[in-house]
Amino acid sequence: VVYTIWLKRRTPWSIIWGGIAGGMPALAGRALGLGAIDWVGLMFALAVLLWIPTHIMTFSLRYREDYSKAGVPTFPSAYGERATSIIIALSSIATAIAMAFAAYGIGITWGYMRLLIILSCGLLALAISSMVRPSFKMNFSLFKFASLYMLSSMLLVVLGVL
């Protein structure tokens, strides 16, 4: 409600608040299983929070004009496509680091950690390519891969501790 009704149409920074809400299920699930909040749960929540800019900003780059017509402020409309691409790349790097720390902290096996590293390298390669050579196709590829990245990362973590 805070994000959708109050913040979304007021500031491009609303995605950060949406990201905090998005990270809470990961933190809550870890706390429920462990019986307490720990640094690993916080890292999972942080990974989701840091992933949100990559996910949302790639989408808002694609539909920049539609958002403008609807009166929804986005990073591309407020700060430009170049700055948005840089933020996306930095967000992707931070996401990969947070996910690696969370995976290490939960005790993922080395085999699954290697798969996570490969997956993270894919995310980083697309994010950096999108920044260096921006194009509609590259941006949309990053958008799709970012969604796959988060799903696959979480699955790897679960499988890696079984």
MDAnalysis code that builds the backbone (N, CA, C; Angstrom):
import MDAnalysis as mda
import numpy as np

u = mda.Universe.empty(486, n_residues=162, atom_resindex=np.repeat(np.arange(162), 3), trajectory=True)
u.add_TopologyAttr("name", ["N", "CA", "C"] * 162)
u.add_TopologyAttr("resid", np.arange(1, 163))
u.add_TopologyAttr("resname", ["VAL", "VAL", "TYR", "THR", "ILE", "TRP", "LEU", "LYS", "ARG", "ARG", "THR", "PRO", "TRP", "SER", "ILE", "ILE", "TRP", "GLY", "GLY", "ILE", "ALA", "GLY", "GLY", "MET", "PRO", "ALA", "LEU", "ALA", "GLY", "ARG", "ALA", "LEU", "GLY", "LEU", "GLY", "ALA", "ILE", "ASP", "TRP", "VAL", "GLY", "LEU", "MET", "PHE", "ALA", "LEU", "ALA", "VAL", "LEU", "LEU", "TRP", "ILE", "PRO", "THR", "HIS", "ILE", "MET", "THR", "PHE", "SER", "LEU", "ARG", "TYR", "ARG", "GLU", "ASP", "TYR", "SER", "LYS", "ALA", "GLY", "VAL", "PRO", "THR", "PHE", "PRO", "SER", "ALA", "TYR", "GLY", "GLU", "ARG", "ALA", "THR", "SER", "ILE", "ILE", "ILE", "ALA", "LEU", "SER", "SER", "ILE", "ALA", "THR", "ALA", "ILE", "ALA", "MET", "ALA", "PHE", "ALA", "ALA", "TYR", "GLY", "ILE", "GLY", "ILE", "THR", "TRP", "GLY", "TYR", "MET", "ARG", "LEU", "LEU", "ILE", "ILE", "LEU", "SER", "CYS", "GLY", "LEU", "LEU", "ALA", "LEU", "ALA", "ILE", "SER", "SER", "MET", "VAL", "ARG", "PRO", "SER", "PHE", "LYS", "MET", "ASN", "PHE", "SER", "LEU", "PHE", "LYS", "PHE", "ALA", "SER", "LEU", "TYR", "MET", "LEU", "SER", "SER", "MET", "LEU", "LEU", "VAL", "VAL", "LEU", "GLY", "VAL", "LEU"])
u.atoms.positions = np.array([
    [0.826, -1.186, 0.000],
    [0.000, 0.000, 0.000],
    [0.874, 1.255, 0.000],
    [1.892, 1.285, 0.852],
    [2.768, 2.456, 0.911],
    [3.422, 2.681, -0.446],
    [3.918, 1.611, -1.052],
    [4.587, 1.729, -2.351],
    [3.595, 2.113, -3.445],
    [2.538, 1.338, -3.594],
    [1.617, 1.510, -4.712],
    [0.824, 2.808, -4.643],
    [0.265, 3.101, -3.501],
    [-0.617, 4.261, -3.396],
    [0.137, 5.555, -3.093],
    [1.108, 5.494, -2.192],
    [1.722, 6.721, -1.725],
    [2.994, 7.095, -2.487],
    [3.884, 6.144, -2.740],
    [5.202, 6.483, -3.278],
    [5.351, 6.366, -4.794],
    [4.731, 5.398, -5.413],
    [4.996, 5.083, -6.818],
    [4.834, 6.280, -7.750],
    [3.855, 7.098, -7.532],
    [3.609, 8.243, -8.407],
    [4.283, 9.527, -7.921],
    [5.084, 9.418, -6.860],
    [5.727, 10.615, -6.314],
    [7.230, 10.685, -6.551],
    [7.896, 9.535, -6.574],
    [9.352, 9.549, -6.648],
    [9.896, 8.300, -7.341],
    [10.956, 8.464, -8.129],
    [11.565, 7.273, -8.726],
    [12.254, 6.393, -7.681],
    [12.493, 6.934, -6.504],
    [13.125, 6.179, -5.421],
    [12.149, 5.216, -4.747],
    [10.906, 5.208, -5.163],
    [9.904, 4.321, -4.559],
    [10.293, 2.855, -4.680],
    [11.094, 2.518, -5.687],
    [11.478, 1.115, -5.872],
    [12.305, 0.588, -4.703],
    [12.998, 1.481, -4.011],
    [13.784, 1.053, -2.849],
    [12.846, 0.552, -1.754],
    [11.773, 1.279, -1.512],
    [10.801, 0.840, -0.497],
    [10.117, -0.448, -0.928],
    [9.824, -0.554, -2.222],
    [9.270, -1.801, -2.737],
    [10.253, -2.953, -2.581],
    [11.542, -2.656, -2.747],
    [12.586, -3.668, -2.581],
    [12.717, -4.147, -1.151],
    [12.561, -3.227, -0.214],
    [12.595, -3.620, 1.204],
    [11.456, -4.597, 1.478],
    [10.272, -4.259, 0.999],
    [9.131, -5.162, 1.172],
    [9.378, -6.486, 0.455],
    [10.006, -6.431, -0.713],
    [10.300, -7.643, -1.472],
    [11.284, -8.569, -0.777],
    [12.200, -8.003, -0.001],
    [13.187, -8.809, 0.706],
    [12.684, -9.432, 1.993],
    [11.570, -8.940, 2.495],
    [11.062, -9.432, 3.781],
    [10.672, -10.910, 3.781],
    [10.080, -11.460, 2.713],
    [9.775, -12.898, 2.747],
    [11.020, -13.766, 2.920],
    [12.131, -13.381, 2.298],
    [13.370, -14.151, 2.462],
    [13.864, -14.068, 3.902],
    [13.813, -12.886, 4.470],
    [14.233, -12.708, 5.866],
    [13.290, -13.449, 6.809],
    [11.993, -13.330, 6.561],
    [11.011, -13.993, 7.423],
    [11.134, -15.510, 7.340],
    [11.337, -16.038, 6.143],
    [11.496, -17.483, 5.989],
    [12.714, -18.000, 6.731],
    [13.812, -17.288, 6.625],
    [15.033, -17.679, 7.345],
    [14.812, -17.580, 8.854],
    [14.200, -16.503, 9.310],
    [13.950, -16.328, 10.746],
    [12.991, -17.392, 11.267],
    [11.998, -17.746, 10.478],
    [11.053, -18.781, 10.885],
    [11.751, -20.130, 11.017],
    [12.599, -20.457, 10.062],
    [13.313, -21.730, 10.104],
    [14.370, -21.795, 11.190],
    [14.994, -20.670, 11.473],
    [16.085, -20.625, 12.438],
    [15.609, -20.286, 13.849],
    [14.526, -19.545, 13.923],
    [14.026, -19.093, 15.220],
    [14.585, -17.745, 15.635],
    [15.353, -17.109, 14.754],
    [15.936, -15.795, 15.048],
    [16.357, -15.135, 13.737],
    [16.530, -13.833, 13.799],
    [17.071, -13.109, 12.651],
    [18.591, -13.160, 12.747],
    [19.241, -13.567, 11.663],
    [20.705, -13.620, 11.653],
    [21.244, -12.909, 10.417],
    [22.556, -12.843, 10.316],
    [23.178, -12.122, 9.207],
    [22.899, -12.786, 7.866],
    [22.709, -14.092, 7.846],
    [22.423, -14.785, 6.590],
    [21.054, -14.359, 6.064],
    [20.066, -14.332, 6.925],
    [18.738, -13.869, 6.525],
    [18.762, -12.428, 6.049],
    [19.540, -11.604, 6.742],
    [19.679, -10.206, 6.325],
    [20.350, -10.105, 4.954],
    [21.312, -10.983, 4.685],
    [21.976, -10.977, 3.377],
    [21.026, -11.418, 2.264],
    [20.163, -12.391, 2.547],
    [19.168, -12.783, 1.546],
    [18.224, -11.619, 1.251],
    [17.762, -10.947, 2.302],
    [16.883, -9.790, 2.113],
    [17.613, -8.686, 1.352],
    [18.876, -8.469, 1.687],
    [19.672, -7.454, 1.001],
    [19.866, -7.813, -0.474],
    [20.076, -9.085, -0.761],
    [20.234, -9.516, -2.157],
    [18.986, -9.177, -2.966],
    [17.813, -9.405, -2.387],
    [16.565, -9.067, -3.083],
    [16.452, -7.553, -3.238],
    [16.717, -6.816, -2.170],
    [16.647, -5.352, -2.220],
    [17.581, -4.801, -3.299],
    [18.794, -5.314, -3.367],
    [19.765, -4.828, -4.346],
    [19.439, -5.280, -5.767],
    [18.702, -6.372, -5.897],
    [18.290, -6.889, -7.201],
    [17.145, -6.067, -7.797],
    [16.319, -5.486, -6.956],
    [15.140, -4.739, -7.412],
    [15.489, -3.648, -8.433],
    [16.523, -2.822, -8.209],
    [16.830, -1.819, -9.243],
    [17.135, -2.431, -10.611],
    [17.854, -3.541, -10.644],
    [18.127, -4.195, -11.924],
    [16.820, -4.626, -12.578],
    [15.977, -5.248, -11.817],
    [14.710, -5.759, -12.337],
    [13.781, -4.627, -12.791],
    [13.571, -3.648, -11.933],
    [12.612, -2.581, -12.220],
    [13.158, -1.569, -13.228],
    [14.420, -1.200, -13.094],
    [14.958, -0.168, -13.985],
    [15.101, -0.647, -15.423],
    [15.409, -1.920, -15.626],
    [15.454, -2.421, -17.004],
    [14.057, -2.369, -17.621],
    [13.053, -2.665, -16.821],
    [11.668, -2.590, -17.283],
    [11.279, -1.144, -17.571],
    [11.675, -0.233, -16.672],
    [11.307, 1.173, -16.862],
    [12.061, 1.806, -18.032],
    [13.239, 1.297, -18.368],
    [13.915, 1.770, -19.584],
    [13.119, 1.377, -20.824],
    [12.614, 0.161, -20.812],
    [11.854, -0.328, -21.967],
    [10.545, 0.446, -22.145],
    [9.880, 0.747, -21.037],
    [8.568, 1.396, -21.094],
    [8.609, 2.824, -20.566],
    [9.717, 3.494, -20.799],
    [9.933, 4.853, -20.291],
    [8.805, 5.809, -20.689],
    [8.448, 5.811, -21.951],
    [7.410, 6.727, -22.432],
    [6.047, 6.403, -21.832],
    [5.734, 5.138, -21.685],
    [4.455, 4.748, -21.082],
    [4.367, 5.226, -19.636],
    [5.460, 5.063, -18.892],
    [5.483, 5.545, -17.510],
    [5.312, 7.060, -17.464],
    [5.968, 7.772, -18.365],
    [5.853, 9.233, -18.398],
    [4.420, 9.663, -18.682],
    [3.790, 9.018, -19.663],
    [2.394, 9.343, -19.992],
    [1.462, 9.086, -18.816],
    [1.776, 8.060, -18.025],
    [0.935, 7.713, -16.874],
    [1.268, 8.562, -15.647],
    [2.301, 9.390, -15.732],
    [2.671, 10.238, -14.605],
    [3.437, 9.513, -13.514],
    [4.093, 8.420, -13.877],
    [4.876, 7.654, -12.904],
    [6.352, 8.004, -13.106],
    [6.979, 8.645, -12.108],
    [8.391, 8.996, -12.257],
    [9.278, 7.750, -12.191],
    [10.241, 7.684, -13.085],
    [11.175, 6.562, -13.116],
    [12.598, 7.105, -13.138],
    [13.554, 6.260, -12.855],
    [14.956, 6.676, -12.921],
    [15.331, 7.175, -14.315],
    [14.951, 6.477, -15.394],
    [15.312, 6.992, -16.719],
    [14.750, 8.389, -16.994],
    [13.526, 8.656, -16.566],
    [12.952, 9.980, -16.815],
    [13.553, 11.048, -15.903],
    [13.972, 10.672, -14.712],
    [14.525, 11.645, -13.765],
    [16.025, 11.868, -13.941],
    [16.765, 10.801, -14.267],
    [18.229, 10.888, -14.281],
    [18.866, 10.541, -15.622],
    [18.075, 10.072, -16.575],
    [18.605, 9.733, -17.888],
    [18.973, 8.263, -18.014],
    [19.081, 7.837, -19.244],
    [19.357, 6.427, -19.516],
    [20.770, 6.019, -19.115],
    [21.748, 6.890, -19.314],
    [23.138, 6.553, -18.970],
    [23.279, 6.319, -17.472],
    [22.773, 7.246, -16.658],
    [22.854, 7.091, -15.198],
    [22.099, 5.846, -14.753],
    [20.961, 5.587, -15.366],
    [20.177, 4.400, -15.022],
    [20.953, 3.129, -15.349],
    [21.625, 3.101, -16.486],
    [22.426, 1.928, -16.860],
    [23.565, 1.692, -15.876],
    [24.170, 2.760, -15.396],
    [25.245, 2.634, -14.404],
    [24.690, 2.083, -13.097],
    [23.545, 2.592, -12.668],
    [22.917, 2.103, -11.435],
    [22.552, 0.628, -11.578],
    [22.057, 0.245, -12.735],
    [21.709, -1.161, -12.980],
    [22.949, -2.042, -12.850],
    [24.055, -1.619, -13.443],
    [25.289, -2.411, -13.366],
    [25.777, -2.518, -11.923],
    [25.782, -1.401, -11.201],
    [26.224, -1.421, -9.801],
    [25.299, -2.276, -8.939],
    [24.011, -2.171, -9.198],
    [23.027, -2.969, -8.467],
    [23.235, -4.459, -8.722],
    [23.540, -4.811, -9.948],
    [23.773, -6.216, -10.298],
    [25.015, -6.757, -9.602],
    [26.074, -5.956, -9.568],
    [27.297, -6.363, -8.873],
    [27.018, -6.575, -7.389],
    [26.331, -5.620, -6.780],
    [26.017, -5.714, -5.349],
    [25.110, -6.904, -5.053],
    [24.170, -7.173, -5.946],
    [23.284, -8.326, -5.781],
    [24.080, -9.623, -5.768],
    [24.977, -9.769, -6.732],
    [25.785, -10.992, -6.824],
    [26.644, -11.183, -5.575],
    [27.204, -10.103, -5.062],
    [28.029, -10.185, -3.851],
    [27.180, -10.587, -2.649],
    [26.028, -9.939, -2.481],
    [25.150, -10.260, -1.347],
    [24.668, -11.706, -1.422],
    [24.320, -12.169, -2.623],
    [23.850, -13.545, -2.778],
    [24.973, -14.533, -2.471],
    [26.192, -14.212, -2.881],
    [27.327, -15.097, -2.594],
    [27.582, -15.193, -1.090],
    [27.522, -14.066, -0.391],
    [27.695, -14.087, 1.064],
    [26.591, -14.894, 1.738],
    [25.347, -14.695, 1.288],
    [24.228, -15.440, 1.863],
    [24.396, -16.937, 1.613],
    [24.782, -17.297, 0.395],
    [24.976, -18.713, 0.055],
    [26.104, -19.320, 0.880],
    [27.187, -18.594, 1.034],
    [28.302, -19.065, 1.860],
    [27.850, -19.224, 3.315],
    [27.131, -18.238, 3.809],
    [26.685, -18.256, 5.206],
    [25.732, -19.387, 5.530],
    [24.936, -19.773, 4.556],
    [23.976, -20.845, 4.803],
    [24.628, -22.217, 4.636],
    [25.838, -22.237, 4.076],
    [26.567, -23.496, 3.958],
    [26.350, -24.233, 2.656],
    [26.134, -23.516, 1.583],
    [25.934, -24.145, 0.282],
    [27.185, -24.947, -0.102],
    [26.982, -26.078, -0.747],
    [28.124, -26.909, -1.150],
    [28.902, -26.222, -2.271],
    [30.165, -26.614, -2.417],
    [31.035, -25.977, -3.395],
    [30.505, -26.148, -4.819],
    [29.935, -27.282, -5.137],
    [29.382, -27.501, -6.473],
    [28.282, -26.508, -6.805],
    [27.368, -26.296, -5.870],
    [26.289, -25.340, -6.094],
    [26.802, -23.904, -6.059],
    [27.839, -23.653, -5.262],
    [28.431, -22.313, -5.233],
    [29.039, -21.983, -6.599],
    [29.669, -22.958, -7.224],
    [30.227, -22.723, -8.562],
    [29.120, -22.383, -9.558],
    [27.999, -23.077, -9.469],
    [26.868, -22.763, -10.351],
    [26.348, -21.351, -10.089],
    [26.300, -20.968, -8.819],
    [25.868, -19.613, -8.468],
    [26.840, -18.574, -9.032],
    [28.120, -18.860, -8.972],
    [29.127, -17.941, -9.518],
    [28.951, -17.794, -11.032],
    [28.714, -18.902, -11.722],
    [28.491, -18.851, -13.172],
    [27.246, -18.030, -13.484],
    [26.180, -18.270, -12.742],
    [24.940, -17.520, -12.919],
    [25.175, -16.032, -12.670],
    [25.923, -15.719, -11.617],
    [26.225, -14.320, -11.290],
    [27.069, -13.670, -12.378],
    [28.001, -14.410, -12.936],
    [28.819, -13.877, -14.036],
    [27.946, -13.536, -15.242],
    [26.934, -14.348, -15.499],
    [25.992, -14.050, -16.580],
    [25.249, -12.750, -16.333],
    [24.785, -12.565, -15.100],
    [24.090, -11.328, -14.743],
    [25.012, -10.128, -14.923],
    [26.233, -10.247, -14.429],
    [27.180, -9.134, -14.512],
    [27.560, -8.835, -15.958],
    [27.757, -9.870, -16.760],
    [28.109, -9.661, -18.169],
    [27.002, -8.907, -18.903],
    [25.764, -9.303, -18.673],
    [24.650, -8.609, -19.324],
    [24.503, -7.178, -18.818],
    [24.668, -6.974, -17.512],
    [24.531, -5.631, -16.946],
    [25.614, -4.696, -17.474],
    [26.839, -5.184, -17.533],
    [27.939, -4.352, -18.024],
    [27.796, -4.113, -19.530],
    [27.410, -5.133, -20.272],
    [27.183, -4.964, -21.717],
    [26.074, -3.963, -21.984],
    [25.037, -4.017, -21.179],
    [23.924, -3.087, -21.329],
    [24.357, -1.652, -21.045],
    [25.322, -1.499, -20.158],
    [25.828, -0.167, -19.829],
    [26.782, 0.334, -20.923],
    [27.668, -0.541, -21.388],
    [28.684, -0.148, -22.365],
    [28.085, 0.044, -23.762],
    [27.215, -0.886, -24.161],
    [26.576, -0.812, -25.476],
    [25.065, -0.909, -25.310],
    [24.451, 0.164, -24.837],
    [23.009, 0.099, -24.578],
    [22.204, -0.139, -25.860],
    [21.245, -1.016, -25.739],
    [20.322, -1.268, -26.842],
    [19.037, -1.842, -26.256],
    [17.983, -1.732, -27.010],
    [16.700, -2.277, -26.593],
    [16.821, -3.773, -26.337],
    [17.485, -4.480, -27.254],
    [17.617, -5.937, -27.144],
    [18.428, -6.335, -25.913],
    [19.562, -5.672, -25.696],
    [20.422, -5.996, -24.555],
    [19.692, -5.723, -23.240],
    [19.009, -4.596, -23.172],
    [18.277, -4.242, -21.961],
    [17.186, -5.263, -21.654],
    [16.443, -5.680, -22.673],
    [15.375, -6.644, -22.446],
    [15.939, -8.015, -22.079],
    [17.084, -8.365, -22.654],
    [17.751, -9.618, -22.274],
    [18.144, -9.585, -20.802],
    [18.660, -8.453, -20.360],
    [19.024, -8.303, -18.950],
    [17.790, -8.396, -18.064],
    [16.697, -7.765, -18.467],
    [15.455, -7.839, -17.691],
    [15.026, -9.292, -17.495],
    [15.010, -10.055, -18.572],
    [14.587, -11.457, -18.481],
    [15.573, -12.282, -17.657],
    [16.868, -12.063, -17.869],
    [17.870, -12.835, -17.143],
    [17.853, -12.501, -15.655],
    [17.604, -11.248, -15.311],
    [17.575, -10.858, -13.896],
    [16.487, -11.621, -13.141],
    [15.341, -11.803, -13.771],
    [14.272, -12.578, -13.134],
    [14.692, -14.034, -12.969],
    [15.267, -14.589, -14.013],
    [15.762, -15.964, -13.959],
    [16.873, -16.096, -12.916],
    [17.715, -15.073, -12.817],
    [18.821, -15.086, -11.854],
    [18.304, -15.235, -10.419],
    [17.331, -14.421, -10.050],
    [16.850, -14.476, -8.665],
    [16.195, -15.819, -8.373],
    [15.357, -16.296, -9.264],
    [14.719, -17.598, -9.077],
    [15.765, -18.710, -8.980],
    [16.691, -18.723, -9.912],
    [17.714, -19.774, -9.940],
    [18.639, -19.705, -8.736],
    [18.998, -18.507, -8.321],
    [19.867, -18.347, -7.148],
    [19.217, -18.926, -5.900],
    [17.952, -18.609, -5.721],
    [17.246, -19.128, -4.545],
    [17.126, -20.652, -4.614],
    [16.849, -21.177, -5.798],
    [16.775, -22.638, -5.949],
    [18.128, -23.295, -5.692],
    [19.202, -22.702, -6.190],
    [20.539, -23.247, -5.950],
    [20.872, -23.274, -4.465],
    [20.477, -22.232, -3.762],
    [20.742, -22.180, -2.321],
    [19.991, -23.295, -1.602],
    [18.729, -23.477, -1.961],
    [17.937, -24.542, -1.330],
    [18.544, -25.910, -1.648],
    [18.821, -26.154, -2.911],
    [19.391, -27.447, -3.307],
    [20.792, -27.652, -2.738],
    [21.532, -26.572, -2.596],
    [22.908, -26.656, -2.119],
    [23.068, -26.954, -0.646],
    [21.982, -26.884, 0.111],
    [22.072, -27.203, 1.545],
    [21.328, -28.484, 1.897],
    [20.689, -29.098, 0.919],
    [19.963, -30.351, 1.191],
    [20.918, -31.500, 1.388],
])
